[in-house]
Amino acid sequence: MRIARLAAGSVVLALVATGCSSGGDGGGGGDQGGGDATVRLALTQDVDTLLPMDSNVGDNIAVLDVIYDGLVRYDPQTTEPYNYLAEDISTEDNVVWTIAIKEGTTFHNGEPVDAEAFARAWNYAAYGPNAMENNYFFERIEGYDAMQGDYEVSEDGEVTVNEEPSADTLSGLEVVDPTTLEVTLNGPFAGFDTMLGYTGFFPIAQACLDDIDACATQPIGNGPFQVEQWQQGQSLTATKFEGYTGEEAPNFDRIEWTEYSGSSSWPDFQAGILDTGTPPPAEWQQANADPDLSTRKVEVAGAALTYLGFPLYEGEPWTDVEFRKAISMAIDRQAVIDAVLPGQGVPADSWVVPERVPGGVAGTCQWCTFDPDAAKQALEAAGGWPEGETLTIHLGTDETQLEYFQAIGDQITLNLGIPYELDPSPDYFARRAARDFSGPFRANWFPDYPLNENYLGPVYGGGEPDEGNTSFGYYNEEFEQLIAEGDRAADLDAAVAKYAEAEKVLAEDFPTVPISFSQVTVFHSDRVSNVVLDPFSGSVKLRLLEVA
């Protein structure tokens, strides 16, 4: 069975870049004593590690984006990948890939960033008992299965190994020479080079692996900034690495992150302490009506999808497509967004964000239109809802999630007459993996790399015909075949077309209900400029941000 990784945040608005204030009146510049430009930022998710191979939520990724350099980076306007530490990435058959690495770059401790630095990082991530969150990204590389073994991870992160893996390195990784890494996949995949800008593929210093626990909080990076101090749960400070030789380095010298809960950083933005921020729903209209503030607003269509999953493994009524259609058409998506997250979402009518990644097309979901009459007809076709029973919606404990899915539940009750209750759980992810849900559940996904395959294969593929994948219990042989054909395609354009066909199969089966795509809105002061938002997470691109 395949476990789908779903983002921990409700709607990914992970990072808020901010500038230093010389006072509380909102005036002044971004410089502190000595003329060093400082940027102050807000973290709104629970950051618990800075190991690249273990980081897969927005805040971790946004911090690591300035602490580490990878082989590839992504254009924030087009989402297209371009080589960064990679001099060249080539293949003749989409199976064997040769990566030429630029010479002369080092980690912050002076170690070379060479082919071995990438090989050691990928091997550590791929070794099952290390229990890294980004382990599954390496399943396409030859030898991955031999590195998994049988192990269990407790709620507090303790690993119990029941059967040791038969290998501790990927057989498909070969360090040809200090600047050349050869990667052999277990099958063709035209999009492999597109993946390589993701955090999980960053290199690691040997000193980091020698003391992995220390490196999780005090990483030895190779990017333009290095971590100075991290008081977990409170603040994180990074300073410019003077020896950085890369092309993309910000024009400021220091970053100070403060951890906030939800949207509680907005008052600090209003007070002039922070240079950017996003208002809570109650203050959304006021912020947009402010004639001065509204001129300092940056908006971008995000790539995160919030949707409803169903426990198909539980049988009826969840396996009845008419029931799932009824739920979908009963939800006024725009009303839900306006009530809870105004300006931070748009109604979703597909499983791949339109126009943000190759293959994304609007309108693939024909039952995502609000139509209460058609919803009632679909519910009747499904045999109705048992009288006296309550629909349970499972989700995490995040306050915004609770408000968002309460609004969804209200829509279902209003338009279908089905009573509901929310089941918030701090063990949401463990329960989902254990198939411990008796009703629909909250789900969220944002892409790790710009390819429609990333919305489809990792979420819905890889399951067994009799059990389906872990999260939903979904399996469709045609869907699996189309994903495989996309992987085997001769070039990326042909692959994208096959993945798009797979989304059409998904649309017919309708195993999940798309609700909304993220819409990211950030307000900023006149002390910062060139505020560009990440096309995936929606966070501010710190390497592009400029401080006066």
N, C-alpha and C positions, 0 to 999 in steps of 0.2 A: 504494500500500500504506500501511497505517496502523501507526505505531509506537506500541505501548502503553507508557505511562510506568508503571514499577513501582517501588515504594519501595525505597530503598537498604538500609534496615535489615532485619534478619531478622524480628524481631517488634518492633513499634514501641513501645518504652518510652523515648521520646526524652529527656525532661527530668526531672531530679530536683531539686526545690526544696529548699533547705536554709537553715538559720538559723545565725547566728554563735554560736560558743561562747566563753564567758569562760574556759574551761579545758578540759582533756582528760578530765574526769570525767563529762561529759554533763550537768552542772548549769549554772546560770547562765541569763542571758536573751539576747535577740537584739540587744541594743544594744552599740555600740562606743563609743569615746571621743567625747565631745561629745554623746552621747545620740542619735546617728543610728542608726536601725535598719537593719541589714544582713542581707540574705538571701544565703546561699551555695548555689550550685547545681552540679550535675554535668552536663556534656555527654558523651554516650557515642557520638556519631556524628562523622564527619569533617566539620566545618563549614568550608566553603571560600569562602563568599560571604555577604554580608548584603544583596544586591540583591533586593528582593521579587520582581521579575520573573524572577529566576534561582534562586530558592530553592524546593525542593519536597520536602525531607526533614524529618523531625520536629524535629530540633534547630534548624535554621535558622528554621523556622516558629514554634517556641516562643519563640525570642529576638525575632523580629520582631513577635510579638504584643504586646509592650510597648514596642517602638520606634516602631511605626506604628499609626495608626488607619485603618480602612477604611470604606467606605460602609455595610457591614452587619456585624453580629456574630452569633454563634450561642449560643443558650441551652444551657449545658452539661448541663442536665437533660433537656430535650426535643429538643435539636438544632435547634429551629426558628430561622430567621433573624429578626432584628429590626433596624430601621434604627438607624444610629449617626451617621456623618457625613451620611448621606442624610436629608433632611427628608421626602422622599416619592419613591417609585418607582412609576410608573404606565404603563399601556399600554392601548390599546383593541383591539389585534389580535395581541398577542404578537410583533409584528415591530418596531414603532417604540416604543422605551421612553424615557420622559422622566424624568431623574434630577434632582431638586431637592436642592442641597447646602446644608448649614447655613452661615450666614454667620459670619465672625469668627474662624475657626480658622486657625492658622499652622503652618508648619514650624518646627523649632528655630532656623533662621537668620532667621526673621521673614517669609519669603515666605508669601503667602496660599495656603491650601489651597482652591483653587477648581476650576471645571470644567476649566480649562486644565491644572492639575496632574494630573488624571486622564487627560485626553486625551494629554498628552505621554508619560505612563508607558505607557499602553496601546499607543500607536504605536511606542514603542521596543521593547516586548516583542514586538509582532506583526511587526516587520521581520525577515525571515528571517536575513540575514547577521549580525545581532547575536547569533544563536545562543543566545537565552535559553531556559532549560529550560521556562518557562511559556508559550512562544510559542503552542502549540496551543490554549490556552484562548480565544484570540481568533478562532478559525476560524469561529465563528458570526456574526461581525460583517462586514457588507458591505465588500468591498474587500480582505479578507484574502489571497486567492489572488494578487492582483497584487503583494503585498508579499513574496512568498517567493523568486522567482528560482530559481537553481540554485547551491548552495554545498556545500562539504564541510568537516567539522570534524575536525581531527587529534586524536590521543590527548592531546596536550598543550594542546588548546583553540584552536589556530590555525585561523582560518577562511580558506578559499580560495573566492573567488566565481568561478564559471564563467560565470554569466549574471546580470547585475544585475536586480533586481526592477523592474517598470515603475512602481511607486508606492512612496512612503516614508511615506504616512499612510493610515489607514483611511478610506475614503470614507463609511463608515457612522457616523463620529463627527462631531458638530457641536457646537461650543461656542456655544450660543444666547446666553448672557450669562454674566457671571462666576459665577453660582450655578446655571446650568442646562446640563446635558449631554444631548444627544439621541443615542440609539444606535439605528441601524437594522440589524437582523439580515438575513442572507441567506435567512432562512426563519423561520417562527414557532417559538418555543420558550418554553413556559409557565414553565419553570424558570429563566429567565435571572436574575431578581432573587435567586434562591436561591444562585447562583454567586458573587455579588458580595462575599461575606465572605472569599473565598479570598485568600491572600497575593499572588497574581499580579495582583490588581486594585487593590492599594494605589497611592496617588498618589506622585509623585516631584517633588522640588524641581528647579527649573531649574539651580541650582548643582550638583546631583548629576549631571545629565546633562552638564554642562560638564566634569566631571572624573569620568567613570564608574568608572575604576579606583580612585580614592581613595574614592569612595562605596561601593564593594564592601566595604571594610574599616572605613570611618568614615561610616556612613550619616547622612544628614540627615533624620531622621524627623519625625513629628508626633504621637507618642504620649506616654505619661506618663514614659518614660525615654529617655535619650540615651546612646549609647556613649561611654564615657570613654577606654578603651584596649582594644585587642585584640592580644594576642600569639598569633598563630595557632598552634594545636597545643598551647597551654599554658593560657591564661586569657583571659577576656573580662569587662570590668567596665562596668557601666552605672549612671548616677546619675539621680535624679529630676529631671525638667525642671520648674523652678519656674514657668514660664509656662503650664503645661498647664491648660486650661479644661474638659476633658472630664469626664464623670460617673464613669467607671470608672478610678479611680486607686488603687493599693495604699497601705497605711498604713506602708510602709517607704521608706527613702531611697536604698538602694544595693543593687545585685545584683552578686555576684561568682561568675562561672562558672569552674569548673576542668574541663579536659578529661581524661576517664578512658578507659581501654580496657575495653569490655564492662562486666562487673559489678564491676570492681576498686575502685569507690567504697565498697562495703559496709563494709570495715574502718574507713573514716573516719566512717561513720555510727555504727558501734558504739562508736567512741572519743569520740563526742560532738562531733566537728568539723562534721558535717553534720546537718541536722535531718530529712531524709527519705532513704529509700533502699529498694532492693529486693534481697533476698538472692540469692546465686547458688544453683543447684540443691542443692549439697551442704549448704547451711545453711538450706534452706527449712523442714524439719521442726522444727529447733531454734528458729528464729525464731517459728514459729506456736505452739510449745509453751511459749514464754516467757509466763508469766501476765501480766506487766506490758506487754511489747511487743505482745502480741496484742490488747490493748485499744486500741492506737494504730495500727490498720491500716485503710486505706481501699481498697476494691475497687470496680471498675467493669467492666462488660462493654465491651470495646474494639470497634473497628470494622475493624481490619486483618485481611485474609484472607491466609493463606499457602496456596499450592496448587502442584500439579505441572502444568507445561505440557508439551506434546508437540510435536515437530517434524513437524507434519502435512505440511509441504512435502517431507518425505523419503519419503513413501509408506508402504508396509507395514513393520512391523506397526502403526505409529503411527496410520494412518488406519482401522484396524479397531476399531470401538467395543467389541467384545467384549474385545480386548486391554486397552483402557483401563479397562473395567469390572473386569477381573481385577486389575489393579494397584491400583485403588481399594479393592476389597473385601478385598484381602490386607493392608491396613494397619490395625492396631489403633491408632487415633488417640489414644485415651486413654493407652495404654501409652507411646506416643512422648512425649506431653506430660509425663506423670509422670516419665519418665526424664531428660528434658532441660530442660524449662521448667515445673516444677510451679507451679501457681497463676498461670501467665502465658498460658494458652490454654484453649480449650474445643474439642472436636471440631466441625468444620464439616460441615453437611449442606445447604448452599445456597451460591449465588454472591453473594448480598447479605446482609449481616449482619442477622439477624432483630431486629425491634423497635427498632433503633437509628436507622434512616432510613425515611422513607416508602416503603412497598412491600416492605420486608424481611420475608420469611416463612420460617420454619423448615421443613425437610423437603423442599425442592424437589429435592434430590439423592437419588434413590432407591437409588443404588449407593454411597453413602458409609457404609453400615453395615458393620462388620467381620464378614465371613462367609467364612472360608477355604475351606469346601467349595464355595460358590458361585463363589469366585474361581478355584478349580481348574477348575470346569466351564466358566467363561467363557474361561479360557486354552486349554482343549482345543477349544472352539468356534472360537477364533481360529487354531487350527493349531499351538498350542504355542510354545515358545521354542527356537530353534536350539541343538542340543547343542554345547557347547564355546565358545559365545559369551558375552560378558560385557555386562551392561547398564550403560551409562555414564550417570551422573546429573551434570548440569552445574550449577554454582553459583559464588558468589563465594568470597572467602577469609575471611570473618568466622568467628571461632571457634565462635560459637553456631550459625551456619548449618551448619557442618561436622558438629557433634554431632547437630543435629536431623535432617539428611538421611542421616547414617550410621544413625541409628535407623530411619528410613523404609526405607533399603536393607536393613537387617537384617530388617525385617518381610517385605519382598518375597522375600528369600532363604529365610526360615524357612517361609513359607506357600505359596510357589510354586516353590521350588527354583531360582530364577533368580539366578546369581551377579552381583554388581554391583561397580562401582568409582566413586569420586567423582572428579570433574574440577574442582577448585577453580581459578578463574582470576581474576587481578586485572583482566582485560579482559572480565569477564562481560557487561557491558551492550553493549559494542561488538561482541562476538561474537554476542550475541543479535540485535542489529540487522542483522548481516551474515548471519544464518541459518547460523551456524557450529556448530550443535549436531547431534549424531548420536543423541541419546537424550533422555529426559525431563529437565526442568530446573526448578530452584527458581524460584518467582515469589512476589511479595508485593504486595498492593495495599491502601492505605487511602484512604478517600474524601476528596476535597477540599471537598465540600459535601454537605449532607444530602439526597440524592435517589438512588433506586435506579438511575436512569439512569447515574450516575457509576461504578457498578461494571460496567456493561454496554457502553454505546456506546463509551467511550474504549478499552476493553480488547479487545473482540471485533468492533467495527463498523468501517466505512469501508474495508474491503478490496476487492480486485478479484475478480470471480467466478473467474477462472482462476488467480490466485495467492494469494488470501486476504489476511489482514492480515499485517504483517511478522513479528510475534513468533511466531505459531503456524501461519500459513497457513490460518486458519479463515475460512470465508465461508458464510453461509446467507441466501438471498434473503428468506425469511419473517422472519428475525430483523431484517434491515436494514429491512424494511417496517414492522415493529412499532415499532422505535425511531423511525423517521420519523413514524409516526402519533402516537406519544407526543409528539414534538416539536411536531406541528401541533395537538395537543389544545387545546380551548378554555380549559381551566383545569388547575390542577396535579393535582387529584384524578383527572381523566380521563387525564392524562399518566402518572401513577404506575401506573394500571391497565394501560395499554398496555405500559409497560416491564416490568411483572410478567409479562405474556403473553410478552414477549421472553425473559425468564429461563426460562420453561417450554420454549421452543424450545431454548434452550441446554442445558437439562437432558436433553432427548431426544438431542441431538447429542453431548453429553458430551465436548467438546474438551479440557477440563482437569479436574483432580481436586482439589476443595477438601479441605484437610487440617485447618486449624484457624483459628478466630477468636481474636484477642488477648483476653486477660483481664488487666487491669492491677491490680496490687497494690502499694501503697506503704505503708511504715511511716513513722511520724513521731514526733518527740519532743514533749514537753509544752510546748515553747517556741513552737510554731506551731499555729494552729487554722484552721478553715474550709478544710481541704485538699480541694479539688474537682479532679477529673481531667477533662481534655479528652475529649469523647466520640469524637473522631476519632483523635488521636495517642496519647492516654493520658497526656500530660504534665500537670503541675500547672498549674492556671489561676492565674497569678501575680497577676492583677488582683483575685482574690478571696482569695488567701492573706493571713492575718493573723499578724503577729509580735507577741509579748507585749512 
